Amino acid sequence: MAASWSEIKGWSEDDPSAAWTALLASCTKLSRQPQWKSACDTAGTLGTQPGSTRARHYFEQHFSPWLLRNTETSTEGLVTGYYEPLIRGSRSRNQRYAWPIHGAPADMLTIELGDVYPELKHLRLRGRVVGNKVLPYWTREQLAERGDQVPAPVLLWADDPIDLFFLQVQGSGRVQLPDGRTVRVGYADQNGHPYQSIGRWLVAQGELTLDQASMDGIKRWASANPQRLRELLNTNPSYVFFRELPASNGGPIGALGVPLTEGRSIAVDPRYVPLGAPVFLATTYPLSNRALNRLMLAQDTGSAIKGAVRADFFWGFGEQAGREAGRMRQQGQMWVLLPKGMRPPGAR
C-alpha cells in the first residue's frame, strides 16, 4: 500500500547514511535495470559518505515508500535474525573431524517453475531421476543413511554436528582449520525439502520451554542428550549444500550476489520485495521492547523467509552476533522503498 514518509515509524530518527555502503552494493546489481538506473546513478554521485541530511533528502526525492501487508488488515510480521558463524573443521577426515560439509550433489535436478509458469517465478523444485520419473531429492535423514554414497563432494569436515547444523541454518560461515587459517563457505544449493525448526520440535516434545529454545539452549540440550542427536537433527528434512568462497574482509555473499552489511542487510521473500531494494524495518531488539527502527537493504533470501511482512536481520560475524541472532524473534513492520513510478510485486 502506498504510504507517506511521515507514516514510516522511526524514519526521521534513523541515520539513512549508515545504510549507504549497503545501498551502493545493491546498486552494482540494480543499476542494470532501467527502473533503478537513475536512482543508482545519483547515489554514485554522492560519494561513499553523504551524511544523514543528504542521504535522507536523496531517498525522499528518488523513492516512494510502500507499506507491506500480509492481508488487508495485517501489517505486522515475524522478524528473526541470522549471522555468520565460525566453526571448527579440517580438510581431512579423522576421528575428531567426522561430519561432512558437502558441496552440491551431481545428481540433483533443479526445475525452475517460472520457466513454465511465469506466475511461479522464484519457485523451484529439486529432485532426482529414477528410471523415467523425477522423485524428491533425499531428505537430511536419507542423506545421513547414504553416507559416502552421496554423490556430492566433501569440501571440509566439521568437528561438531550441531555447529554444522547451525551453519546450514545460517547459510554461510567460516571454518577454522587446525592450523588457525579460516575458510569461507557460502550457500550453494538446498535439497528442496521445507525447513522445520528443531527448537519447536524440542518444545513440542516437552524437552524445552519456548524461552529456552534459543540456539544456546538447543546446544545445551544436544550436549546433555548425545544419544538423541540424530533424532533431533532428522526432524528438519532440509539440507544445505555449500561452496567454498574466496577469502575477503567483507560480509558473506547474499542471494543478490553482494556482500552483506552487518546490521543493514536483511533476507526477504522476493515474491513481495525486490532483491536489492531499500526496506525500512520497524521492530524491536531481541527479547525487549526497545525500538530497532532502521533502513535496511533486501540482499538475501532464505527457505524459512516466506511472506510479505517477513524479514531475517543480519547481525554480522562472531559470537556476539550469534547471541543476538539466536534470541531474535520479534514482530515488526516493513516499508519497501522503490524508485518513483515503480510498484511492488502484486501491488494493485
C-alpha positions in Angstrom: 0.0 0.0 0.0 1.4 3.4 -0.9 2.5 5.4 2.1 3.9 8.8 3.0 7.3 9.3 4.6 5.7 10.7 7.8 3.9 7.4 8.2 7.1 5.4 8.5 7.8 4.6 12.1 11.2 5.9 13.0 12.2 7.3 9.6 13.1 10.8 11.0 15.2 9.3 13.8 17.4 6.8 11.8 20.5 7.9 10.0 20.0 6.6 6.4 23.6 7.3 5.5 24.5 4.3 7.8 23.0 2.1 5.1 24.8 3.8 2.2 27.5 1.2 1.8 24.8 -1.5 1.5 22.9 0.7 -0.9 25.9 1.1 -3.2 26.4 -2.6 -3.1 22.8 -3.2 -4.2 23.3 -0.7 -7.0 26.1 -2.7 -8.5 23.3 -5.1 -9.5 20.2 -2.9 -9.7 21.7 -0.2 -11.9 21.5 -2.7 -14.9 17.7 -2.5 -14.6 16.0 0.6 -16.3 13.7 1.4 -13.3 16.7 1.6 -10.9 19.3 3.2 -13.1 18.6 6.8 -12.4 18.4 6.4 -8.6 21.6 4.3 -8.5 23.4 6.7 -10.8 22.5 9.6 -8.5 23.6 7.6 -5.4 27.0 7.1 -7.1 27.5 10.9 -7.5 27.0 11.4 -3.7 30.2 9.5 -2.8 30.6 7.0 0.0 29.7 9.1 3.0 26.9 11.6 2.1 25.9 12.4 5.6 22.5 11.9 7.2 20.8 15.0 5.8 21.9 14.5 2.2 21.1 10.7 2.4 17.6 11.4 3.7 16.9 14.0 1.0 18.2 11.6 -1.6 15.7 8.8 -0.6 12.8 11.2 -0.3 13.5 12.7 -3.7 14.1 9.4 -5.6 11.9 6.8 -3.8 8.3 6.2 -2.8 7.5 4.1 0.3 5.1 1.2 0.2 3.7 -0.4 3.4 3.9 -4.1 3.1 0.8 -6.1 4.2 0.2 -9.8 4.9 -3.5 -9.3 4.4 -5.8 -6.2 4.1 -5.7 -5.8 7.9 -2.3 -7.3 8.9 0.8 -5.1 8.6 2.9 -6.9 11.2 5.1 -10.0 10.7 7.9 -12.0 12.1 11.5 -10.7 12.3 14.2 -13.2 13.1 17.9 -12.9 13.0 20.9 -14.6 11.4 24.7 -14.2 11.4 27.9 -15.6 10.0 29.2 -18.3 12.4 32.7 -19.7 12.9 33.0 -23.4 13.3 36.0 -25.8 13.6 36.9 -28.0 10.7 39.6 -29.8 8.7 40.5 -30.6 5.1 40.9 -34.3 6.1 38.6 -36.7 7.9 39.6 -38.3 11.1 38.0 -39.3 14.4 37.6 -35.7 15.5 36.6 -34.2 12.2 33.9 -36.6 11.1 31.0 -34.5 9.9 31.0 -33.7 6.1 30.4 -30.2 4.8 29.0 -31.1 1.4 29.1 -29.3 -1.9 26.2 -29.5 -4.3 25.5 -33.1 -5.4 25.9 -34.1 -9.0 22.6 -36.0 -9.3 20.3 -33.3 -8.0 18.0 -31.6 -10.6 16.7 -28.1 -10.2 13.5 -27.3 -12.0 12.7 -23.6 -12.4 8.9 -23.5 -12.3 8.8 -19.9 -13.6 10.3 -21.1 -16.9 7.0 -22.9 -17.5 4.6 -20.9 -15.4 5.6 -17.2 -15.1 3.3 -16.7 -12.1 5.5 -19.2 -10.2 8.7 -17.1 -10.6 11.1 -17.6 -7.7 9.8 -21.1 -7.1 11.8 -24.2 -8.0 11.8 -27.9 -7.4 14.7 -30.2 -6.6 14.7 -33.8 -7.4 16.5 -36.9 -8.7 15.8 -39.2 -11.7 14.8 -42.8 -11.0 14.1 -44.6 -14.2 11.7 -42.3 -16.1 10.5 -40.5 -13.0 11.6 -37.4 -11.1 11.4 -38.0 -7.4 12.0 -35.7 -4.4 15.7 -35.4 -3.5 17.0 -37.1 -0.4 16.0 -35.8 3.0 18.5 -35.0 5.7 17.9 -38.4 7.3 18.2 -40.2 3.9 21.4 -38.4 3.1 22.9 -39.4 6.5 21.9 -43.0 5.8 23.6 -43.0 2.4 26.8 -41.6 3.9 29.7 -41.9 1.5 27.3 -42.9 -1.3 26.0 -39.3 -1.6 27.3 -38.1 -5.0 28.4 -34.8 -3.5 31.9 -33.5 -2.9 33.1 -33.1 0.7 34.6 -29.6 1.0 35.6 -29.9 4.6 35.0 -32.0 7.7 33.4 -30.4 10.8 34.1 -31.4 14.4 30.6 -30.8 15.8 27.3 -31.8 14.2 25.3 -29.1 16.0 27.7 -26.4 14.9 27.4 -27.8 11.3 23.6 -27.8 11.6 23.5 -24.1 12.6 26.0 -23.3 9.8 23.4 -24.8 7.4 20.6 -22.8 9.1 22.6 -19.5 8.6 23.5 -20.4 5.0 27.1 -19.2 5.2 30.0 -19.0 7.6 33.7 -19.5 8.3 35.5 -22.8 9.1 38.7 -22.6 11.2 41.3 -25.2 10.3 43.6 -26.8 12.8 46.5 -24.6 11.7 44.5 -21.4 12.5 43.6 -20.5 8.9 40.0 -19.9 8.1 38.0 -20.9 5.0 34.8 -19.1 4.0 31.8 -21.2 2.7 28.6 -19.9 1.3 25.2 -21.3 0.2 25.4 -23.4 -3.0 22.0 -25.2 -3.0 19.4 -26.9 -0.9 17.7 -30.3 -1.2 14.2 -28.9 -1.8 12.6 -30.0 1.5 11.0 -27.4 3.8 12.8 -26.2 6.8 11.5 -27.4 10.1 12.6 -25.8 13.4 14.4 -28.2 15.8 13.7 -25.8 18.6 9.9 -26.0 18.0 10.2 -29.8 18.0 12.0 -29.8 21.3 9.3 -27.5 22.8 6.5 -29.9 21.4 8.3 -32.8 23.0 8.4 -31.1 26.3 12.2 -31.0 26.4 12.5 -27.2 26.4 10.2 -24.3 27.1 9.7 -21.7 24.4 12.0 -19.2 26.1 14.7 -21.9 26.4 14.6 -22.9 22.7 17.3 -20.5 21.6 20.4 -21.6 19.7 22.4 -21.8 23.1 19.5 -23.7 24.7 19.4 -26.2 21.8 23.2 -26.7 22.0 23.0 -27.4 25.8 20.2 -29.9 25.2 22.2 -31.7 22.5 25.3 -31.8 24.7 23.2 -33.4 27.5 21.4 -35.8 25.2 24.0 -37.1 22.7 22.1 -40.4 22.2 19.2 -38.4 20.7 21.2 -36.1 18.5 20.4 -37.9 15.2 16.7 -38.0 16.1 16.8 -34.2 16.8 18.6 -33.3 13.5 16.4 -35.5 11.4 13.3 -33.6 12.4 14.4 -31.0 9.9 14.4 -32.6 6.4 16.1 -29.6 4.8 19.8 -29.9 4.0 22.0 -27.1 2.7 25.0 -27.6 0.4 27.9 -25.2 0.3 30.6 -23.8 -2.0 34.0 -22.5 -0.9 34.4 -18.7 -1.3 37.4 -16.6 -1.8 38.9 -15.0 1.3 37.6 -11.5 1.9 37.2 -8.9 4.6 33.6 -8.1 3.8 30.4 -9.9 4.9 29.2 -13.2 3.4 27.7 -13.1 -0.1 23.9 -13.0 -0.1 21.3 -14.1 -2.7 21.7 -10.7 -4.5 25.4 -11.6 -5.1 26.9 -8.8 -3.0 28.5 -8.9 0.5 26.0 -8.4 3.3 26.4 -5.4 5.6 26.3 -6.0 9.4 23.1 -4.5 10.8 21.9 -3.1 7.5 21.1 -6.2 5.4 18.0 -8.4 5.6 16.7 -11.6 4.0 13.2 -11.2 2.4 10.8 -13.1 0.3 11.5 -11.9 -3.2 7.9 -12.6 -4.3 7.0 -9.5 -2.4 10.2 -7.4 -2.0 12.6 -7.0 -5.0 16.1 -8.2 -4.1 18.4 -5.2 -3.6 15.6 -2.8 -2.6 15.9 -0.5 0.4 13.4 -1.5 3.2 12.6 0.4 6.3 12.2 -2.0 9.2 10.4 -1.1 12.4 10.9 -3.7 15.0 12.5 -4.2 18.5 15.8 -5.6 19.8 15.8 -9.3 20.8 13.8 -10.1 23.9 12.9 -6.4 24.6 10.6 -3.6 23.7 13.4 -1.3 22.7 12.8 0.1 19.3 15.0 -1.1 16.4 13.9 1.1 13.5 16.3 1.5 10.6 16.9 1.5 6.9 17.9 -1.9 5.6 18.7 -3.4 2.2 17.0 -6.6 1.0 20.0 -8.5 -0.1 19.3 -12.1 0.8 16.7 -14.8 0.9 16.1 -17.9 3.0 14.0 -21.1 2.8 12.2 -20.1 6.0 11.6 -16.5 4.9 8.1 -16.6 3.5 5.5 -13.9 3.3 5.3 -10.1 2.6 6.0 -8.9 6.1 8.8 -11.3 7.0 12.5 -10.5 7.5 15.7 -12.1 8.7 18.1 -9.4 10.2 21.8 -9.9 9.5 23.7 -9.3 12.7 27.2 -9.9 11.4 30.0 -12.3 12.3 31.0 -14.0 15.5 29.7 -15.0 19.0 28.0 -11.7 19.9 26.2 -11.6 16.6 25.2 -15.2 17.1 23.7 -14.4 20.5 21.6 -11.6 19.2 20.5 -13.6 16.1 19.6 -16.7 18.2 17.4 -14.6 20.5 15.6 -12.6 17.9 12.0 -13.4 17.3 10.2 -10.1 17.2 7.2 -8.5 15.5 7.7 -5.7 13.0 6.5 -3.6 10.1 8.2 -3.1 6.8 8.1 -0.4 4.1 9.8 -1.1 0.8 11.3 1.9 -0.9 11.0 1.8 -4.7 12.1 4.3 -7.4 9.2 6.7 -8.1 6.9 5.1 -10.7 7.7 1.6 -9.7 5.2 -0.6 -7.8 5.9 -3.6 -5.5 5.2 -7.1 -7.0 1.5 -7.8 -6.8 0.5 -4.2 -5.9 -2.9 -3.2 -7.0 
